[in-house]
Amino acid sequence: MLVPPERLSEGMQDALLSLLDDPSGHVRKALLAHFIQQGPAALQFLQEISRGPNRIIAWHARWFLEELRFADPVAEFRGFIRSLNYELETGALLLSRTVSPDLDVAGCCRALDELADRCRELIVEPSSAREKCRVLNRVLFHEGGFHGNVEHYTDPRNSFIDQVLARRTGIPISLSVIYLLVAERVGLSLEPVGLPGHFVVGCYLDGAPFFVDTFDGGVFRTTDEIFSALRANHIVPKVTDLAPTPVREVLCRSCRNLVNHYQAAGNEAHARLFAGFVEEFEATYTRHAQS
């Protein structure tokens, strides 16, 4: 019979939380030594914090997990799926770590921060949401060189945020995720929109909604244009197609894409891994809906 690890006391947890993001090297070394001494209880504490709502503290918890070699990226992503606490940036980075355990999380965040900083330099307030999106388009697609990978669409690297940031190319959903994370940093509230067979970014802030096609250099599309494109692909459009897509479904859809793309590459092991994530998302959603 397995005995669950003894939990750290509430007072100890509060004390550790207050120190977790301390930049002092001496403090971090002392914390590492303490976590090693606590063993399984520290592992449980750090894993719970790493899946918590505070993104900054969560990243520090993951740093300690990596330093202590406690982290299992696959188990960590499964834990994220089961937590129902879905946040796009955290989910996208955890997804990437399942195949790149040594992923430089801080480097990815810095790259997004730098793109957002450049956008802030160019945004002149007051600006409409459409004008801010034009600035994002300039920074991402013209200055940054982000583009849709038409020639090698099924390359699995197109789905991982770290690879898209490094290679400046991806598929509609991953490019949309980059766009959304940069927009969030400049205070622009946009939405992921998972169309049948395509993925765009939706803006519902300035009167009539418009949609940013990140795979096509950030072209703005109207509702009528979206519907015409769907009809051209023999899809009968519905108004609900234009509704924002929950973060859960964005990440699950990325996993579905990876199942197909790894199968196309002949990598059955990775295809099964991501099929398992899809099943986990669906099972978790079903349990939650029935509770």
N, C-alpha and C positions, 0 to 999 in steps of 0.2 A: 504494500500500500504506500503510495506516494504522500509524503507529508509536505504541505505548502510551506514555503519559507516564512520565517518570522518577520513581521513587518517592522519597519522603523517606527519609533514612537511619533506621535503627532508633533511634539515639541522638537524632536530631532529633524523631522521633515521640514518644519517651518524654518529652522535655523539653516538647513542646507539650501533651501530655496532662496533665502536671502543672500547666499554667497555664490549661487550657481553661475551668475553672469559677471562675477567680479573679475576684472581684467588682470589683476595682480598675478604674476607668475608664482609667487610664494603661496598665495591662497589656492591656486589651482593644483599645485603639487600636494598641498596638505589635504585637499579634497580627494585627490586621487588615492592617496595613502589611506584615507578614511574609508573610501568605497571598497578598496581592496580588502581591508580588515572586516568590513560588514558582509562581504560576499553576496549570497543570494538575495538578502534583504535589500542591498544597494542596487542590485540588478533590477529587482521588481520596482523599486522607487524610480530609478532613472527611466525605465521603459514606460511607466505610467506618465511621467512628466513629458517624455518625448512625444507622447500622443495627445498632450493636453492642448487647450485653446490658445495659450500664450506662445506665439510662434517663436519669439526671441528666446524665451526660457527653454522651449522644446529643442531648439537647435543646440543650445549649450548642453542639454542633457544628452543629446545624440553625440556631441563631441566627446563627452566623458565615456559614453558607451564604446565609442570607437577606440579611444585611448586604452580602455580596459579590455578590449577585445571581447566585450560582452555582446556586441551587436551582431545580429543575424539579419541582413537586409531583407531576405524573403519573409522571415517571421515578422519583422518590423512592419513590412507593408501589409501583411495579412492582419496584423494587429490594428493598423490604421483603418483598414476596410471594416473590421468588426466594431471599431469605436463609434462609427456613425458621426464622428466629428470631422467632417470633410472640409478641407481648406485647400484651394487649388494649388498654391505654390508648394506647400508641404507635400501634398499628394504627388505632384509632378516630380519633385526631387526624390521622394521615396521610391517612386516607380523607376526612376533612372538608376538608383542604387541597387536595385535587384539584379542588374547585370553589370554594374560598375561599382562594386563595394567601396573602392577608394575614391569615389566621386568627391571633388572639391566643392562641397556645398557652399562654403563662404565665397569661393570664386564665382560660382554661378550667381549668387545674390549680388555680388559686387558688379558683375557684368550688367545685370538688370538695373541696378542703381545708376550705373554710368549712363545707360541709355535714357533713363528717366531724367537724370541731371541735364543731359543735353536738350531734352524736350523742354524742360523748365526754362532753359536759356532762351529758347525761341518763342515760347508762349507769351503773348502780350495780353494782359488782363485789362478790361474784361474781354473774354473770348467765349464764343459759343462752343458747344460740344463738337460741332462739325469742324470748326476752325482748329480745335485742339487735335482732332483726329487727323487733320491735314498735316499738323506738325509731327505727330507720331509717324505718319506715312513717310514724311521727308527723312526723319531720323532713322527709322527702321529699314525702309526699302531703298532709299536713295543714298543716304550717307552710309548706312550700315550694311547695305548689300544683301539683306535677307530676301529670299526668293523661294518659290515653289520648286521642288525637285521633280521636274517633269521627266527627265531622262531615267532616273532611278527611283521611281515613286515607291517601290516596295522595299527599298533598303531599310531594314529595321532601325538604323540610326536616325532616320527621319522622325521617329516618334519620341526620342528622348531629349528632354530639355537641355541637358548639358551639351549634347551633340549638336543640337540646332543652334545654340549660342556659339559654339566653336566653329561650326562649318557654315553657318549662315544660310542653311537650306533645310527645308522640312516639308511636311504635308499640311493640308489645311488646318487640322486640329492642333498640331504642335505650334505652328506659326500663330494661330489664334491665341493659344495659351500665352506665348511670349507677349503678344500685343496686349492682352488683358492684364498681365502682371506689370507691364510698363505703365499702362493707363492707370492702374490702381495706385501706383507710386506718385503720379502727378495729380491725384485726386479726381480722376475721371471715372465715373461709374458706368462701365460697359458690361455687356452680358455675352456669354457663350451661347451660340445658336447652332444646334446640331440638326442640319437639314438632312433629308434623305439623300445619301450619296455625297454630301458635301458638308463643309463646316465654315461658318462665318462668325464675325463679331457683330452684335447688335447694339445700336444706340437708340434708347427710348426717351431721351432727355429733352429734345428740342422739337416739340410738335410731332409731325409725322416721323415715324421711325425710319432709320436708314441702316444699311448693313455694310460692313467692311469685309471685302474679300481678300484676306491676307495671302492667299495662294496666287492671287493675280495682282500683286504689287499694291494692295490696299485700295483697289477701286471701290468707290461707293456705289451701292446698288439699292434701288427702291424695292418696295414690296412687289410691285408689278414685275420688275425685272427678275426678282427671285422666282416668282411664280412662272414666268415665261421660261426661265432656264430649267425648272423642274419639268414643265410640260415637254420641253425639247428632249428631255431624257425619259419620256413616256411615264412620268410620274404625275398622278393627279394631286395637285397641291391642296393643302388644308391650312386654314388660319393657324391651327395649333403648331404647324411646322415652324412658325416664326417665334414661338414662345421661347424664353430663356431655358437653357438646358441645365439641370442641376449638376453641381460639381461631381457628385457620385457618378452620373451618367457620362460626363466628360472623361473621367478617368477609366471607367469601365469600357467605354468606346475605344480609348487608346489601347487598352489590353486586347480587345477584339481585333483591332488592326494588327497588333503585333502577332497574334495567333496566325493570321493569314500571311503576314509578311515573313515570319520565321518558317512557316510551312513552304512558302515559295522559295526560300533560301535553302531548304532541305535540313533545317535545324529543328528536328522533332522534339528534342529535349526542351528547348526554349518555348516552342509552340505549346507543349503540354504545361509548362510553368504558367504561361499567361492565360491559357484556358482555365487553369485552376483559379487564377485571380478573378476571371469573369464569373466562374461558379460561386466564388466567395462573395462577390458583390451581389449577385442575384439572390443567394441564400440569405444574406444579411438583410437585404431589402425586404424579402418575403417575411422573415421573422419579425422585423420591425413593423411591417404593415399589419401583421396579424396580432400584434401585442396590444 
